[in-house]
Amino acid sequence: MTRNLICIVDDDENVRSSLRALFESAQYRVVDFASALELLSSEYAGQCSCMVVDVRMPEMNGLALQEELIRRGNHTPLIIITGHGDVPLAVRAMKAGALDFIEKPFDEDRMLSALERAIELENRTKDEVADRQAARALLDALTPRELDVLDQLISGHSNKVAAHILGISPRTVEIHRARVMDKLKVRSLSEVVRLALAAGRRPLPGARPAPATVVGARQNSVSRAG
């Protein structure tokens, strides 16, 4: 079974061939490019699970490629390959977010290990994006008033305090809170907090937040006491 797509960018044909053979032997799908511009103009720029990029190339070097990818919102994990004299450039790339840099001639085991870490990072990032999108889809079903109540909840405010801030009765807050939990398909306040944070919602300025872990621990303690 073939695995993730790896993009190689190096102006040295021998390096590209060597890396392709290594990655394909590990069952990865591979495309390679002789220049950064060739990658950027291809359909694969947004499909790679990892990019293995030479730091020093004509026209556009690895650092410039990294900057352009970031400008386009492409945060695919990057592994920089470099000659001995290019280490300072590789370090700059690391500071800008590259996953690793490997000097030529590269050690095959280290290269594959770095690639595995890149794939794990990419998969984890995709999972986080999917979780965020799912959470936002649930929050989109809430009314403006329910969102107001949600903000009060994740800010650690009691029903009484939330009612005072929103200018409604505590009973009305309780009703909206129940609707929020029903629409979000959760049963506990800790789940509400985790879902809201996953969607990018944040506690109100100056408020004392209700951490999901603390809320969950308190609820478990109450359950055991009961």
C-alpha positions as CSV (number, residue, x, y, z in Angstrom):
1,M,0.0,0.0,0.0
2,T,1.5,3.4,-1.1
3,R,1.9,6.0,1.5
4,N,2.1,9.8,1.8
5,L,3.4,12.0,-1.1
6,I,6.9,13.4,-0.7
7,C,8.1,16.3,-2.8
8,I,11.9,16.6,-3.5
9,V,13.3,19.9,-4.6
10,D,17.0,19.9,-5.7
11,D,18.8,21.1,-8.8
12,D,21.2,18.2,-8.6
13,E,19.7,15.3,-10.6
14,N,21.9,12.7,-8.8
15,V,20.6,13.8,-5.4
16,R,17.0,13.7,-6.6
17,S,17.5,10.2,-8.0
18,S,19.1,9.0,-4.8
19,L,16.3,10.4,-2.6
20,R,13.6,9.1,-4.9
21,A,15.0,5.6,-4.7
22,L,15.3,5.8,-0.9
23,F,11.8,7.1,-0.4
24,E,10.2,4.7,-2.8
25,S,11.9,1.8,-1.1
26,A,10.1,2.9,2.0
27,Q,6.8,2.8,0.1
28,Y,6.3,6.6,-0.2
29,R,4.9,8.2,-3.3
30,V,7.5,10.7,-4.7
31,V,7.6,13.6,-7.1
32,D,10.8,15.6,-7.7
33,F,11.5,19.0,-9.1
34,A,14.7,20.6,-10.4
35,S,13.8,24.0,-9.0
36,A,11.6,25.8,-6.4
37,L,9.7,27.6,-9.2
38,E,9.0,24.3,-10.8
39,L,7.4,23.0,-7.6
40,L,5.4,26.2,-7.1
41,S,3.9,26.1,-10.6
42,S,2.9,22.5,-10.2
43,E,-0.3,20.9,-8.9
44,Y,1.7,19.1,-6.2
45,A,2.6,22.2,-4.0
46,G,-0.5,21.8,-1.9
47,Q,-0.5,17.9,-1.9
48,C,2.8,17.0,-0.4
49,S,2.9,15.5,3.1
50,C,6.6,16.6,3.4
51,M,9.0,18.6,1.2
52,V,12.7,17.7,1.1
53,V,14.4,20.9,-0.1
54,D,18.0,21.8,-1.0
55,V,18.8,25.1,0.7
56,R,21.0,26.4,-2.1
57,M,19.5,26.5,-5.6
58,P,19.6,28.9,-8.5
59,E,16.7,31.4,-9.1
60,M,15.0,30.7,-5.8
61,N,16.8,29.0,-2.9
62,G,15.3,26.9,-0.1
63,L,14.8,29.8,2.2
64,A,13.0,31.8,-0.4
65,L,10.8,28.8,-1.2
66,Q,10.0,28.4,2.4
67,E,9.0,32.1,2.7
68,E,6.8,31.9,-0.4
69,L,5.1,28.7,0.9
70,I,4.3,30.5,4.2
71,R,3.0,33.5,2.3
72,R,0.6,31.2,0.4
73,G,-0.6,29.7,3.7
74,N,1.2,26.4,2.9
75,H,2.7,25.0,6.1
76,T,3.8,21.6,4.8
77,P,6.7,20.2,6.9
78,L,10.1,21.0,5.4
79,I,13.3,19.0,5.7
80,I,16.3,21.1,4.5
81,I,19.3,19.3,2.9
82,T,22.5,21.3,2.8
83,G,26.2,21.2,2.0
84,H,28.6,21.7,4.9
85,G,29.1,25.4,4.1
86,D,25.4,26.1,4.1
87,V,24.7,25.2,7.7
88,P,24.0,28.9,8.7
89,L,21.3,29.0,6.0
90,A,19.8,25.8,7.2
91,V,19.7,27.1,10.8
92,R,17.8,30.2,9.5
93,A,15.3,27.8,7.8
94,M,14.9,25.9,11.1
95,K,14.2,29.2,12.9
96,A,11.6,29.9,10.3
97,G,9.8,26.6,10.9
98,A,11.7,23.9,9.0
99,L,11.4,20.5,10.7
100,D,15.1,19.5,10.3
101,F,18.2,20.0,8.3
102,I,20.4,17.2,7.1
103,E,23.9,17.6,5.7
104,K,25.1,16.0,2.5
105,P,26.0,13.2,2.0
106,F,23.0,12.3,4.1
107,D,22.6,9.3,6.3
108,E,19.7,7.2,5.0
109,D,18.4,6.2,8.4
110,R,18.4,9.8,9.7
111,M,16.7,10.9,6.6
112,L,13.9,8.3,6.9
113,S,13.6,9.1,10.6
114,A,13.1,12.8,9.9
115,L,10.6,11.9,7.2
116,E,8.6,9.8,9.7
117,R,8.5,12.8,12.1
118,A,7.3,15.1,9.3
119,I,4.5,12.7,8.4
120,E,3.4,12.4,12.0
121,L,3.4,16.2,12.3
122,E,1.4,16.6,9.1
123,N,-1.2,13.9,10.2
124,R,-1.5,15.6,13.6
125,T,-2.0,19.0,12.0
126,K,-4.7,17.6,9.7
127,D,-6.5,16.0,12.6
128,E,-6.4,19.4,14.5
129,V,-7.8,21.2,11.4
130,A,-10.6,18.6,11.1
131,D,-11.4,18.9,14.8
132,R,-11.5,22.7,14.5
133,Q,-13.7,22.6,11.5
134,A,-16.1,20.2,13.2
135,A,-16.2,22.3,16.3
136,R,-16.9,25.5,14.3
137,A,-19.7,23.8,12.4
138,L,-21.4,22.9,15.7
139,L,-21.0,26.5,17.0
140,D,-22.5,27.9,13.8
141,A,-25.8,26.4,14.9
142,L,-25.9,28.6,18.0
143,T,-27.9,31.8,18.2
144,P,-26.1,35.1,19.0
145,R,-27.6,34.9,22.6
146,E,-26.4,31.3,23.0
147,L,-23.0,32.4,21.9
148,D,-23.1,35.1,24.6
149,V,-23.9,32.5,27.2
150,L,-21.2,30.2,25.8
151,D,-18.6,33.0,26.2
152,Q,-19.7,33.4,29.8
153,L,-19.4,29.7,30.4
154,I,-15.9,29.4,29.1
155,S,-14.9,32.5,31.0
156,G,-15.8,30.7,34.3
157,H,-18.8,32.8,35.2
158,S,-21.6,31.4,37.3
159,N,-25.2,31.6,36.0
160,K,-25.8,34.5,38.4
161,V,-22.8,36.4,37.2
162,A,-23.5,35.7,33.5
163,A,-27.1,36.8,34.1
164,H,-26.0,40.1,35.6
165,I,-23.5,40.8,32.8
166,L,-26.0,39.9,30.0
167,G,-29.0,41.6,31.7
168,I,-31.1,38.6,31.8
169,S,-32.4,36.3,34.6
170,P,-30.4,33.3,36.0
171,R,-33.2,31.1,34.8
172,T,-32.9,32.4,31.3
173,V,-29.1,31.7,31.4
174,E,-29.9,28.1,32.5
175,I,-32.3,27.6,29.6
176,H,-29.7,29.0,27.1
177,R,-27.0,26.9,28.7
178,A,-29.1,23.7,28.3
179,R,-29.7,24.6,24.6
180,V,-26.0,25.2,24.1
181,M,-25.1,21.8,25.5
182,D,-27.8,20.2,23.5
183,K,-26.8,21.8,20.2
184,L,-23.1,21.0,20.9
185,K,-24.0,17.4,21.7
186,V,-22.2,17.4,25.0
187,R,-23.1,16.5,28.5
188,S,-20.6,18.4,30.7
189,L,-19.2,21.9,31.1
190,S,-15.7,20.5,30.5
191,E,-16.8,19.2,27.1
192,V,-18.3,22.6,26.3
193,V,-15.0,24.4,27.1
194,R,-12.9,21.9,25.1
195,L,-15.2,22.3,22.1
196,A,-15.3,26.1,22.3
197,L,-11.5,26.3,22.5
198,A,-11.1,23.9,19.6
199,A,-13.3,26.2,17.6
200,G,-11.1,29.2,18.4
201,R,-13.4,30.7,21.0
202,R,-11.5,32.3,23.9
203,P,-12.4,33.5,27.5
204,L,-13.6,37.1,27.7
205,P,-10.8,39.7,28.5
206,G,-10.2,39.9,32.3
207,A,-12.3,36.9,33.0
208,R,-11.1,33.9,35.0
209,P,-11.3,31.0,32.5
210,A,-12.8,27.7,33.2
211,P,-10.1,25.2,32.1
212,A,-11.6,22.0,30.7
213,T,-9.2,19.9,32.7
214,V,-10.1,21.6,36.0
215,V,-13.8,21.5,35.3
216,G,-13.6,17.8,34.4
217,A,-11.6,17.0,37.5
218,R,-14.1,18.8,39.7
219,Q,-17.1,17.0,38.1
220,N,-15.4,13.6,38.5
221,S,-14.8,14.4,42.2
222,V,-18.4,15.4,42.7
223,S,-19.5,12.2,41.0
224,R,-17.4,10.0,43.2
225,A,-18.6,11.9,46.3
226,G,-22.2,11.2,45.2
